């Protein structure tokens, strides 16, 4: 069982809203997940990312691999947090 950190889509048509979740790599995109660690709202200007960094780090140490998009969101969130 490989764990991944990825986006889970919510919201209505043309108004996406995503939750950042830890899921089994074999689960469907919007299917079963293990833990929710944040949200991503691309509609706002600038896009809003909330992330529980401690949970994200704990899951990464446990072997969960982030998707490319989530990896970028985590890096941007840590850069923003350090500059604030």
N, CA, C and O atoms as a GROMACS GRO file, in nm:
protein
  336
    1UNK      N    1   0.085  -0.118   0.000
    1UNK     CA    2   0.000   0.000   0.000
    1UNK      C    3   0.089   0.123   0.000
    1UNK      O    4   0.157   0.151   0.099
    2UNK      N    5   0.088   0.198  -0.111
    2UNK     CA    6   0.164   0.321  -0.119
    2UNK      C    7   0.075   0.441  -0.090
    2UNK      O    8  -0.035   0.453  -0.145
    3UNK      N    9   0.121   0.526  -0.004
    3UNK     CA   10   0.044   0.645   0.030
    3UNK      C   11   0.088   0.764  -0.055
    3UNK      O   12   0.207   0.781  -0.082
    4UNK      N   13  -0.008   0.845  -0.095
    4UNK     CA   14   0.021   0.966  -0.171
    4UNK      C   15  -0.053   1.083  -0.106
    4UNK      O   16  -0.158   1.066  -0.045
    5UNK      N   17   0.005   1.201  -0.122
    5UNK     CA   18  -0.061   1.325  -0.079
    5UNK      C   19  -0.107   1.391  -0.208
    5UNK      O   20  -0.025   1.426  -0.293
    6UNK      N   21  -0.238   1.410  -0.222
    6UNK     CA   22  -0.292   1.462  -0.346
    6UNK      C   23  -0.415   1.548  -0.322
    6UNK      O   24  -0.464   1.561  -0.210
    7UNK      N   25  -0.464   1.607  -0.431
    7UNK     CA   26  -0.581   1.694  -0.424
    7UNK      C   27  -0.707   1.611  -0.445
    7UNK      O   28  -0.710   1.519  -0.527
    8UNK      N   29  -0.811   1.645  -0.370
    8UNK     CA   30  -0.942   1.582  -0.383
    8UNK      C   31  -1.040   1.693  -0.419
    8UNK      O   32  -1.058   1.788  -0.342
    9UNK      N   33  -1.104   1.683  -0.535
    9UNK     CA   34  -1.185   1.793  -0.588
    9UNK      C   35  -1.323   1.798  -0.524
    9UNK      O   36  -1.391   1.696  -0.509
   10UNK      N   37  -1.363   1.919  -0.488
   10UNK     CA   38  -1.498   1.948  -0.439
   10UNK      C   39  -1.545   2.072  -0.513
   10UNK      O   40  -1.475   2.122  -0.601
   11UNK      N   41  -1.662   2.121  -0.479
   11UNK     CA   42  -1.713   2.241  -0.544
   11UNK      C   43  -1.798   2.205  -0.664
   11UNK      O   44  -1.802   2.090  -0.708
   12UNK      N   45  -1.866   2.305  -0.715
   12UNK     CA   46  -1.954   2.282  -0.829
   12UNK      C   47  -1.879   2.297  -0.960
   12UNK      O   48  -1.759   2.327  -0.962
   13UNK      N   49  -1.950   2.277  -1.068
   13UNK     CA   50  -1.889   2.287  -1.200
   13UNK      C   51  -1.837   2.429  -1.221
   13UNK      O   52  -1.907   2.526  -1.193
   14UNK      N   53  -1.716   2.441  -1.271
   14UNK     CA   54  -1.648   2.567  -1.299
   14UNK      C   55  -1.615   2.648  -1.173
   14UNK      O   56  -1.573   2.763  -1.184
   15UNK      N   57  -1.633   2.590  -1.054
   15UNK     CA   58  -1.598   2.655  -0.927
   15UNK      C   59  -1.524   2.553  -0.841
   15UNK      O   60  -1.575   2.512  -0.737
   16UNK      N   61  -1.404   2.512  -0.882
   16UNK     CA   62  -1.335   2.405  -0.809
   16UNK      C   63  -1.287   2.450  -0.671
   16UNK      O   64  -1.257   2.567  -0.648
   17UNK      N   65  -1.281   2.354  -0.582
   17UNK     CA   66  -1.226   2.371  -0.449
   17UNK      C   67  -1.163   2.236  -0.416
   17UNK      O   68  -1.224   2.132  -0.439
   18UNK      N   69  -1.043   2.237  -0.364
   18UNK     CA   70  -0.972   2.112  -0.341
   18UNK      C   71  -0.937   2.094  -0.195
   18UNK      O   72  -0.911   2.191  -0.123
   19UNK      N   73  -0.937   1.970  -0.151
   19UNK     CA   74  -0.886   1.934  -0.020
   19UNK      C   75  -0.757   1.858  -0.042
   19UNK      O   76  -0.749   1.773  -0.130
   20UNK      N   77  -0.657   1.887   0.038
   20UNK     CA   78  -0.529   1.816   0.030
   20UNK      C   79  -0.541   1.697   0.125
   20UNK      O   80  -0.557   1.714   0.246
   21UNK      N   81  -0.532   1.576   0.069
   21UNK     CA   82  -0.556   1.456   0.148
   21UNK      C   83  -0.441   1.357   0.131
   21UNK      O   84  -0.365   1.361   0.034
   22UNK      N   85  -0.430   1.268   0.228
   22UNK     CA   86  -0.340   1.153   0.220
   22UNK      C   87  -0.428   1.033   0.186
   22UNK      O   88  -0.524   1.005   0.257
   23UNK      N   89  -0.394   0.963   0.078
   23UNK     CA   90  -0.477   0.851   0.033
   23UNK      C   91  -0.390   0.737  -0.016
   23UNK      O   92  -0.271   0.754  -0.042
   24UNK      N   93  -0.451   0.621  -0.028
   24UNK     CA   94  -0.384   0.507  -0.089
   24UNK      C   95  -0.370   0.537  -0.237
   24UNK      O   96  -0.461   0.593  -0.298
   25UNK      N   97  -0.258   0.501  -0.295
   25UNK     CA   98  -0.232   0.532  -0.436
   25UNK      C   99  -0.332   0.463  -0.530
   25UNK      O  100  -0.349   0.507  -0.644
   26UNK      N  101  -0.396   0.357  -0.484
   26UNK     CA  102  -0.491   0.285  -0.569
   26UNK      C  103  -0.634   0.337  -0.557
   26UNK      O  104  -0.720   0.295  -0.634
   27UNK      N  105  -0.660   0.427  -0.463
   27UNK     CA  106  -0.793   0.484  -0.447
   27UNK      C  107  -0.821   0.585  -0.558
   27UNK      O  108  -0.728   0.649  -0.606
   28UNK      N  109  -0.948   0.600  -0.599
   28UNK     CA  110  -0.979   0.702  -0.699
   28UNK      C  111  -0.955   0.842  -0.645
   28UNK      O  112  -0.944   0.862  -0.524
   29UNK      N  113  -0.947   0.940  -0.735
   29UNK     CA  114  -0.914   1.078  -0.698
   29UNK      C  115  -1.006   1.131  -0.588
   29UNK      O  116  -0.959   1.190  -0.491
   30UNK      N  117  -1.136   1.111  -0.603
   30UNK     CA  118  -1.230   1.162  -0.505
   30UNK      C  119  -1.282   1.052  -0.413
   30UNK      O  120  -1.388   1.068  -0.351
   31UNK      N  121  -1.211   0.943  -0.403
   31UNK     CA  122  -1.254   0.830  -0.322
   31UNK      C  123  -1.204   0.835  -0.180
   31UNK      O  124  -1.185   0.942  -0.122
   32UNK      N  125  -1.184   0.718  -0.124
   32UNK     CA  126  -1.146   0.703   0.015
   32UNK      C  127  -1.009   0.768   0.041
   32UNK      O  128  -0.919   0.761  -0.043
   33UNK      N  129  -0.996   0.830   0.158
   33UNK     CA  130  -0.869   0.889   0.198
   33UNK      C  131  -0.841   0.856   0.343
   33UNK      O  132  -0.930   0.816   0.417
   34UNK      N  133  -0.716   0.874   0.384
   34UNK     CA  134  -0.672   0.841   0.519
   34UNK      C  135  -0.683   0.963   0.611
   34UNK      O  136  -0.732   0.952   0.723
   35UNK      N  137  -0.638   1.080   0.563
   35UNK     CA  138  -0.633   1.200   0.646
   35UNK      C  139  -0.643   1.324   0.558
   35UNK      O  140  -0.591   1.325   0.446
   36UNK      N  141  -0.709   1.427   0.607
   36UNK     CA  142  -0.715   1.555   0.536
   36UNK      C  143  -0.616   1.649   0.605
   36UNK      O  144  -0.621   1.667   0.727
   37UNK      N  145  -0.525   1.709   0.525
   37UNK     CA  146  -0.422   1.794   0.586
   37UNK      C  147  -0.428   1.939   0.540
   37UNK      O  148  -0.347   2.020   0.584
   38UNK      N  149  -0.524   1.974   0.453
   38UNK     CA  150  -0.533   2.113   0.412
   38UNK      C  151  -0.634   2.134   0.302
   38UNK      O  152  -0.705   2.042   0.261
   39UNK      N  153  -0.640   2.260   0.254
   39UNK     CA  154  -0.732   2.295   0.146
   39UNK      C  155  -0.660   2.385   0.046
   39UNK      O  156  -0.558   2.446   0.077
   40UNK      N  157  -0.716   2.392  -0.074
   40UNK     CA  158  -0.663   2.478  -0.181
   40UNK      C  159  -0.780   2.536  -0.256
   40UNK      O  160  -0.863   2.463  -0.310
   41UNK      N  161  -0.788   2.670  -0.261
   41UNK     CA  162  -0.896   2.740  -0.330
   41UNK      C  163  -0.836   2.821  -0.444
   41UNK      O  164  -0.786   2.931  -0.420
   42UNK      N  165  -0.840   2.770  -0.569
   42UNK     CA  166  -0.777   2.840  -0.680
   42UNK      C  167  -0.859   2.958  -0.733
   42UNK      O  168  -0.809   3.036  -0.814
   43UNK      N  169  -0.984   2.972  -0.690
   43UNK     CA  170  -1.071   3.077  -0.741
   43UNK      C  171  -1.033   3.214  -0.685
   43UNK      O  172  -1.042   3.314  -0.756
   44UNK      N  173  -0.992   3.220  -0.559
   44UNK     CA  174  -0.957   3.348  -0.498
   44UNK      C  175  -0.833   3.406  -0.564
   44UNK      O  176  -0.754   3.334  -0.626
   45UNK      N  177  -0.816   3.536  -0.551
   45UNK     CA  178  -0.699   3.601  -0.610
   45UNK      C  179  -0.622   3.670  -0.500
   45UNK      O  180  -0.671   3.771  -0.449
   46UNK      N  181  -0.505   3.626  -0.459
   46UNK     CA  182  -0.431   3.508  -0.505
   46UNK      C  183  -0.493   3.379  -0.449
   46UNK      O  184  -0.568   3.383  -0.352
   47UNK      N  185  -0.463   3.264  -0.511
   47UNK     CA  186  -0.517   3.137  -0.462
   47UNK      C  187  -0.482   3.115  -0.316
   47UNK      O  188  -0.371   3.145  -0.273
   48UNK      N  189  -0.578   3.061  -0.238
   48UNK     CA  190  -0.560   3.044  -0.094
   48UNK      C  191  -0.526   2.898  -0.063
   48UNK      O  192  -0.597   2.807  -0.105
   49UNK      N  193  -0.418   2.879   0.010
   49UNK     CA  194  -0.376   2.746   0.052
   49UNK      C  195  -0.369   2.745   0.203
   49UNK      O  196  -0.301   2.828   0.263
   50UNK      N  197  -0.439   2.650   0.267
   50UNK     CA  198  -0.423   2.628   0.409
   50UNK      C  199  -0.366   2.488   0.425
   50UNK      O  200  -0.413   2.394   0.361
   51UNK      N  201  -0.265   2.474   0.508
   51UNK     CA  202  -0.196   2.347   0.522
   51UNK      C  203  -0.154   2.327   0.666
   51UNK      O  204  -0.099   2.418   0.729
   52UNK      N  205  -0.179   2.209   0.717
   52UNK     CA  206  -0.130   2.173   0.850
   52UNK      C  207   0.009   2.114   0.828
   52UNK      O  208   0.024   1.995   0.801
   53UNK      N  209   0.110   2.199   0.841
   53UNK     CA  210   0.247   2.162   0.806
   53UNK      C  211   0.298   2.046   0.891
   53UNK      O  212   0.373   1.962   0.841
   54UNK      N  213   0.260   2.041   1.018
   54UNK     CA  214   0.307   1.932   1.103
   54UNK      C  215   0.254   1.797   1.055
   54UNK      O  216   0.327   1.697   1.054
   55UNK      N  217   0.126   1.794   1.015
   55UNK     CA  218   0.068   1.669   0.962
   55UNK      C  219   0.134   1.632   0.829
   55UNK      O  220   0.164   1.515   0.805
   56UNK      N  221   0.155   1.731   0.743
   56UNK     CA  222   0.217   1.704   0.613
   56UNK      C  223   0.356   1.645   0.632
   56UNK      O  224   0.393   1.549   0.565
   57UNK      N  225   0.433   1.702   0.722
   57UNK     CA  226   0.569   1.652   0.747
   57UNK      C  227   0.565   1.512   0.808
   57UNK      O  228   0.647   1.427   0.773
   58UNK      N  229   0.471   1.489   0.898
   58UNK     CA  230   0.460   1.356   0.960
   58UNK      C  231   0.428   1.249   0.856
   58UNK      O  232   0.485   1.141   0.859
   59UNK      N  233   0.335   1.281   0.763
   59UNK     CA  234   0.300   1.184   0.660
   59UNK      C  235   0.414   1.163   0.561
   59UNK      O  236   0.435   1.052   0.514
   60UNK      N  237   0.488   1.269   0.530
   60UNK     CA  238   0.603   1.254   0.439
   60UNK      C  239   0.709   1.165   0.503
   60UNK      O  240   0.771   1.083   0.435
   61UNK      N  241   0.732   1.181   0.634
   61UNK     CA  242   0.828   1.094   0.703
   61UNK      C  243   0.780   0.950   0.708
   61UNK      O  244   0.860   0.857   0.714
   62UNK      N  245   0.647   0.931   0.706
   62UNK     CA  246   0.590   0.796   0.708
   62UNK      C  247   0.593   0.731   0.570
   62UNK      O  248   0.559   0.614   0.556
   63UNK      N  249   0.636   0.806   0.468
   63UNK     CA  250   0.651   0.748   0.335
   63UNK      C  251   0.551   0.793   0.232
   63UNK      O  252   0.552   0.742   0.120
   64UNK      N  253   0.464   0.887   0.265
   64UNK     CA  254   0.366   0.936   0.167
   64UNK      C  255   0.435   1.029   0.068
   64UNK      O  256   0.506   1.121   0.107
   65UNK      N  257   0.413   1.005  -0.060
   65UNK     CA  258   0.474   1.085  -0.165
   65UNK      C  259   0.375   1.188  -0.216
   65UNK      O  260   0.264   1.151  -0.256
   66UNK      N  261   0.411   1.317  -0.217
   66UNK     CA  262   0.317   1.418  -0.270
   66UNK      C  263   0.315   1.417  -0.422
   66UNK      O  264   0.415   1.387  -0.487
   67UNK      N  265   0.198   1.450  -0.478
   67UNK     CA  266   0.189   1.465  -0.623
   67UNK      C  267   0.266   1.591  -0.662
   67UNK      O  268   0.304   1.670  -0.575
   68UNK      N  269   0.289   1.610  -0.790
   68UNK     CA  270   0.365   1.726  -0.836
   68UNK      C  271   0.298   1.857  -0.794
   68UNK      O  272   0.365   1.950  -0.749
   69UNK      N  273   0.166   1.864  -0.810
   69UNK     CA  274   0.093   1.985  -0.775
   69UNK      C  275   0.099   2.011  -0.625
   69UNK      O  276   0.121   2.125  -0.582
   70UNK      N  277   0.080   1.908  -0.545
   70UNK     CA  278   0.083   1.925  -0.400
   70UNK      C  279   0.224   1.961  -0.354
   70UNK      O  280   0.239   2.041  -0.261
   71UNK      N  281   0.325   1.905  -0.416
   71UNK     CA  282   0.463   1.940  -0.381
   71UNK      C  283   0.487   2.089  -0.401
   71UNK      O  284   0.549   2.154  -0.318
   72UNK      N  285   0.437   2.143  -0.512
   72UNK     CA  286   0.451   2.286  -0.540
   72UNK      C  287   0.373   2.369  -0.439
   72UNK      O  288   0.422   2.472  -0.391
   73UNK      N  289   0.250   2.327  -0.405
   73UNK     CA  290   0.170   2.399  -0.306
   73UNK      C  291   0.237   2.400  -0.170
   73UNK      O  292   0.234   2.502  -0.100
   74UNK      N  293   0.297   2.288  -0.130
   74UNK     CA  294   0.366   2.280   0.000
   74UNK      C  295   0.486   2.372   0.000
   74UNK      O  296   0.509   2.444   0.098
   75UNK      N  297   0.563   2.372  -0.108
   75UNK     CA  298   0.680   2.461  -0.116
   75UNK      C  299   0.638   2.607  -0.111
   75UNK      O  300   0.701   2.687  -0.041
   76UNK      N  301   0.532   2.644  -0.184
   76UNK     CA  302   0.484   2.782  -0.183
   76UNK      C  303   0.432   2.821  -0.046
   76UNK      O  304   0.454   2.934  -0.001
   77UNK      N  305   0.363   2.728   0.024
   77UNK     CA  306   0.309   2.758   0.156
   77UNK      C  307   0.422   2.779   0.257
   77UNK      O  308   0.412   2.866   0.344
   78UNK      N  309   0.529   2.700   0.247
   78UNK     CA  310   0.640   2.716   0.342
   78UNK      C  311   0.716   2.844   0.314
   78UNK      O  312   0.762   2.909   0.408
   79UNK      N  313   0.731   2.883   0.187
   79UNK     CA  314   0.799   3.008   0.153
   79UNK      C  315   0.717   3.126   0.206
   79UNK      O  316   0.773   3.220   0.261
   80UNK      N  317   0.584   3.121   0.190
   80UNK     CA  318   0.497   3.227   0.238
   80UNK      C  319   0.503   3.236   0.391
   80UNK      O  320   0.506   3.346   0.447
   81UNK      N  321   0.503   3.121   0.457
   81UNK     CA  322   0.506   3.119   0.603
   81UNK      C  323   0.638   3.174   0.656
   81UNK      O  324   0.639   3.242   0.759
   82UNK      N  325   0.748   3.146   0.589
   82UNK     CA  326   0.878   3.194   0.634
   82UNK      C  327   0.894   3.344   0.611
   82UNK      O  328   0.961   3.411   0.689
   83UNK      N  329   0.832   3.398   0.505
   83UNK     CA  330   0.847   3.541   0.476
   83UNK      C  331   0.751   3.625   0.560
   83UNK      O  332   0.772   3.745   0.575
   84UNK      N  333   0.648   3.562   0.616
   84UNK     CA  334   0.548   3.638   0.696
   84UNK      C  335   0.597   3.666   0.836
   84UNK      O  336   0.527   3.728   0.915
   0.00000   0.00000   0.00000
